[in-house]
Amino acid sequence: MVVLGCLVAGFAAAGCATVPMASALDDARMKQLQPPPDGALIYVYRNEIVGYSVHMDVDLDGRRFGATVAKSYMVFAVPPGHHFLVSHAENDSTLLLDAQPGRRYFVWQEVRMGIIYARSELQLVPDVSGVAGVGECKLVLMPLPPPPPPPAQAVLAPPTS
């Protein structure tokens, strides 16, 4: 009985995980960010409260970038081509995405009840659903895409007389 109590307490503690969140300014900037003409943006978001405190690690192209919790998202700037996303939970959900230049992609990290822990499933969703889903979330603290360069200033030539 004591062992069962310890296991339950351990799972409860694991379920109370939090992740560092980005500033409100970075969150607002990333929600308005447009993809560069020579690259793409990938948003991974969890807009559900199912498994609200369970963190789920996210890998892109074999590199771990952090974890999500309920009502959170991550954003990645990527070059065109194939990219491999993995969401780690009770299961590993994978998604291969072929990024085209100048596009944004929205990946919903759907959370489902598992046997011991929450499960996830990565799903590419239409832009309208993705923009709305990301809008319900806050940005996870992570390496962010750089801000766009300022527009080039026109150089005025001196008047000719």
N, C-alpha and C positions, 0 to 999 in steps of 0.2 A: 504494500500500500504506500509506503514511504517513497519507493522508487517511482511509482506512478505519479505521485504528487510532485516529485522533483522534475519528471519529464514534462508534465503539464506546465509547471512554473517556468521551465526552460523555454518551451514553445511560446508561452505568453510573453516572456521577456524578449525573445527574438522578434515577435510581432510588433513590438513597440519601437522599432527602428525609425530613425529620422535621418534625413540627409541635409547637408548644407544647401541653402537656397541662395540664388543670385540676388543682386540688388533689384529694387523695383525699376530703376532706370534701365538696367540691362534687360530685364524682363520685357519692358515696353519696347525697347529697341529691337529685340529679337522677334517680337510679334509683328513688327512692321518691316523687317528686313526683306529686301528683294534679292533674288539670286543674282550672282554676277553673270555676265554674258558668257563667260568661259567656264562656268561651274554650276553646281546645283546645291540646293539646301534640302536636308532631310530632317524632318521634325518627328520625334518619337514622343508620344504623349499617353498619359493615363488620366482620363477625366472621370473615372468612376470612384466610388467610395468602397467598393468591395475590396477587402484586403487592405484597407486604408493605411495601416501602419507598416505593412510588409514592404521591405525594399526589394527591388528587383534589379540586379546588375544588367547593364547594357554594354555590349561589345559592338564595335564597328570595325570591320576588316581585321579581326583578330586582336584588337586593342580594347581593353576595358576603359570606359570613359566615366563611369560612375553608376549611380543607381537612381531609380525613380521610386516615388511613393505616390499615393493617391493624389490626384489633382496637381500633377507635376509634368514637366516636359523637358526634353533635351533637344538641341539643334546642332546639326553638323554641316559644315561647308565641305563639299567634296568635288573632286574633278569628275568630268564625264566618265562613264564606264560602269562596270559591275561593282557593286558594293554588297557586303554580306553583314547583315544585322543579326545579333543573337540576344535574346532576352532570357536571363537565367532566373528560374523560380524552382518550384518542385520539378518542373520539366525545363528543357531548353527549347525555346521556340526560335526558329530561324526564318529569315526572309532574304532572298536575293533580289536586289533592286538594280535595274539598268538606268542609271542617271543620265539624263540628257541635259546639255548646257542650257542655262537660263530658266530652269524649272525648279519648282518646289514640290517636295513629296511629303505626304503626311502618313505616318505609320501609327496606327492605334495599337497600344499594348493592352489588349483586352485581358482582364483578370477574371479568373474562374476559381471556384472552390476546388481544392485538391484533397487528397486523402489526409495528409498531415499539414501541408503548407499550401499556399495559394499557387495556382498555375497561371501561365500566361500564354497568349497567342498573338503574334504580330500579324497585323492586317493592313495592307495598303488601302487607304480610303480616298474617296474623291476630295478635291480641294475644298469644296463647300463644307463637308463634314469635318475635315481636318482643321480648317481655320476656326470653326466654331468650337471644336474640341480643345485646341490649343488655347483659345480665348478663355476657357474655364479653368486653366491651369497656371501654375507659377513655374518659373524657370529654375532648374537645378543648377547649382554652382558647378561650372565645368569650363574647360577651355572654349572660348567663344569665337565665332567667325569675326574677323576684323571689321570695323566700320567701313563703309564705302569711302573711297577717296573723295576729297572735295572736288566740285566741278572745276575744270580748268578755267582760269581767268583769261578773258580776252585781253590781249595786249593792244592798247591803242597806239596807233602810229601818230607821231607828231604831225600837226597840220602842215601842209605844204603851202608855200606862198607863191 
